[in-house]
C-alpha cells in the first residue's frame, strides 16, 4: 500500500549502492521470499496525441516494484518518451484506455501536481528555461508544495538552505547553481544535473528519467549517473528511457524492456542490451 | 554579392475572446506632425489647437532656453494635438488628457526625505533629483565627486559646443509632445562626458512630479535632458520617473536628446513608474556616430496613459543599437511604444526585444517598432522580436513590428507572438508539484524579468518588480488554466 516515509536515511545508504552490482541476483532471491510492494503498475495503457488523436501507445504493460530499476529502450518514435510523459500527465497526450496505479492510487484521476506530491517525478528530456526565477526559489516552491501536500511544515528560505546544502554536496554541485535562473544559459549537462537536483529535493519515490544521457559528454554522464545511484534505495523505483547502453553501464537496470510501435515487445535483463548492441533491434 | 534577406515573421494570434489587432491598415502611411520651422514668430502667438490654446501658459524662460522656446512656440501655433485619426496615435487615445487643463507646477515642491530614501541607486556616481523639471542640487548627491571635465548641471553652465545641440534632434524628429515640452520646459539638465572618459557608476536621474489640485487640472512636468558622450567615452544613464506623494493629476512630457560621438558607449535604463492616473509622454532622440554603442533597457509600468517615442539614427558604420522594452498594462492603463531606428551605414547591428503584458480587460498595449535599413546600410544585422502576453479575455495589444529593408545584403529577422503562457512552461512547474496558479504568477513575473534584468541594479529591478506584483495582484485573479 501507499507508504509515505521520509527517507532521510537514504542519503547515508552508500552500502546499498555498493550492493547494486549484484542487483539482478538479489531481486530474484527476494522475489522468492517476499515480493516487494508494487510501486507502479501500468496495464493495457493506450494514449494518443491530444487534438490529432494519433495513437502512440497501443497497450503498454509494466510493473515496477519498490527498489527496482527498469530501462526502456526502443527506436525513435516507438513511444518511450510518450509513456513517460503520459504517466506524469503531460497535456499534449490523452489517455484513451488502460490504467496506471501508483502506490495504490489511480494516476489518471490526479492532476500533474498531485502526481508530483504523491512522489512521481519526471526528469525532462529538454527542461525549459525560466528567466527571472532563480533556481533556489523554484526548488523551494516545489519542495514546499510537496511538503504542504504531505502535511509537513513549509521551509523558510534559511531552513531551505540548510536542507538543500547537503544535497548539493552529494551531487557535487556548485552552490552558485542556486542563484542562477532556472536552466537559463545552462549547458546540456547542467540542465540534466539540475533535473537530478530537483529529484533529490523532492525526494520522489519513483523517478522517470527521460533520456538523461542525451547531450551529455562522458564526464557529465558519469556524474549524473552517480547522482542517480546515490538517490536509489529499496523504497524507490527508477524508470529510465534511453537509446544507449552506456547509461545502463552506469545505472544497472534490473529489467530491460524493448518498446516497439507503442508496445513493450520484450522484457529481459542486461543480456538483452548486449544483444541489441550486437545486432540491433532486428535481431530481437 | 550574396543577398541574404530573411524575413521570418511568426504571428500567432490565438485565444478566443481576446482581442488581438496586429498591424495597421496602411503600414507605411505616416501622418506628418512635424512642427513648422519658422522661428520668426513672436512668442505671443496663440495656438490653433483649442486644448493647447487653453492650457499652455506662459512659462518663465531662462535666457539659455530662449531659442528653443521660440522655435517650439512657433511650432505650437500650427500644431494640432493628435487624435485616433492620426496613424501614429490610432490606438492611443489621448482624449482623457485633452479634457484637462495643463497648469504649470508650483515651484519648489517639498520632497519628503522618505521618498528620496526609497529611491536610492547604490553604486551611482551621482543622483540628480529633478522636481517638476528643475534640478534640485540640494536634494542631489555626488555632483562634486564627478571626474574633471564631466559636466552635469543646467544648460547655462554647459560647454558651448554641447549647448548648440539643444533641440537639433527634437526639432526635426520629435512629435507633438516634444514640441509641447519645448514650450513648457523650465530648465534643461545637461550631461556632457568628455572624449575618452569612462564614467564609473551610473548617473541616476530621479524625476519627481507634483500633482495639480483642481478637478480638471493637471500639473505640467516637463523635464528635458541633453546628453553628449564624447569620442570614445562611456557612460551609464538611469532615469526613473515617480510621483511626489499625492501626485496623481499631472502630465509628464519629457524629452531626452542623446548624442553619441564616435566609439562612445552609452547604457541607458529608463524606468517609468509614474503615479496612478497620471499621463506620461516621453521622447527619446538618439544620434549615434560611427562605432558607437547605445543600449536601452526600458520598463514602463506606471501612469494611466504612457507613451514613449524612441527615435534612433545610426550616423556611421559599425554602429550598434540594442533596445529592450517591458510594458505592463494593468487596469485602465495604456502603454505605447513607438520606436524608429534608421540605419544608413554598413555593418551596423540592431537588436530589439519588446515584451508586453496586458493583465486587465481595460488595459491596452501598443507597439509600433520600425527599423529602416537604407540602401547604404549593407551587411546590417538586425533582429526584432515582440512578445505579448494577454492574461485575460478582452485584453488588447496592437503590435506592429516592421522592417523596411532597402539594402540587399543584410540579415534581418523579425517576429511577433501574442499568446497566453506557454503550456510546456506551465507544465514544467506543475510536474514539480507547483500549482497552476503559482506557476502562472512565477511565469508572468519571469516574462518581464528578461528585460528588467538587463538594467542591472538589483535595487532598481526590485522597485519595478514590486510594481509589477502590485499590478498583477490588483487585477482580477488569473483565469483558471486548462
Boltz contact constraints between the chains, C-beta under 6 A:
constraints:
  - contact:
      token1: [A, 88]
      token2: [B, 431]
      max_distance: 6.0
  - contact:
      token1: [A, 91]
      token2: [B, 423]
      max_distance: 6.0
  - contact:
      token1: [A, 112]
      token2: [B, 430]
      max_distance: 6.0
  - contact:
      token1: [A, 112]
      token2: [B, 431]
      max_distance: 6.0
  - contact:
      token1: [A, 113]
      token2: [B, 430]
      max_distance: 6.0
  - contact:
      token1: [A, 113]
      token2: [B, 433]
      max_distance: 6.0
  - contact:
      token1: [A, 113]
      token2: [B, 435]
      max_distance: 6.0
  - contact:
      token1: [A, 116]
      token2: [B, 432]
      max_distance: 6.0
  - contact:
      token1: [A, 116]
      token2: [B, 433]
      max_distance: 6.0
  - contact:
      token1: [A, 117]
      token2: [B, 433]
      max_distance: 6.0
  - contact:
      token1: [A, 122]
      token2: [B, 431]
      max_distance: 6.0
  - contact:
      token1: [A, 128]
      token2: [B, 425]
      max_distance: 6.0
  - contact:
      token1: [A, 128]
      token2: [B, 428]
      max_distance: 6.0
  - contact:
      token1: [A, 130]
      token2: [B, 446]
      max_distance: 6.0
  - contact:
      token1: [A, 131]
      token2: [B, 446]
      max_distance: 6.0
  - contact:
      token1: [A, 131]
      token2: [B, 449]
      max_distance: 6.0
  - contact:
      token1: [A, 131]
      token2: [B, 450]
      max_distance: 6.0
  - contact:
      token1: [A, 132]
      token2: [B, 446]
      max_distance: 6.0
  - contact:
      token1: [A, 132]
      token2: [B, 449]
      max_distance: 6.0
  - contact:
      token1: [A, 133]
      token2: [B, 442]
      max_distance: 6.0
  - contact:
      token1: [A, 133]
      token2: [B, 446]
      max_distance: 6.0
  - contact:
      token1: [A, 141]
      token2: [B, 434]
      max_distance: 6.0
  - contact:
      token1: [A, 142]
      token2: [B, 432]
      max_distance: 6.0
  - contact:
      token1: [A, 142]
      token2: [B, 433]
      max_distance: 6.0
  - contact:
      token1: [A, 142]
      token2: [B, 434]
      max_distance: 6.0
  - contact:
      token1: [A, 145]
      token2: [B, 433]
      max_distance: 6.0
  - contact:
      token1: [A, 145]
      token2: [B, 434]
      max_distance: 6.0
  - contact:
      token1: [A, 146]
      token2: [B, 433]
      max_distance: 6.0
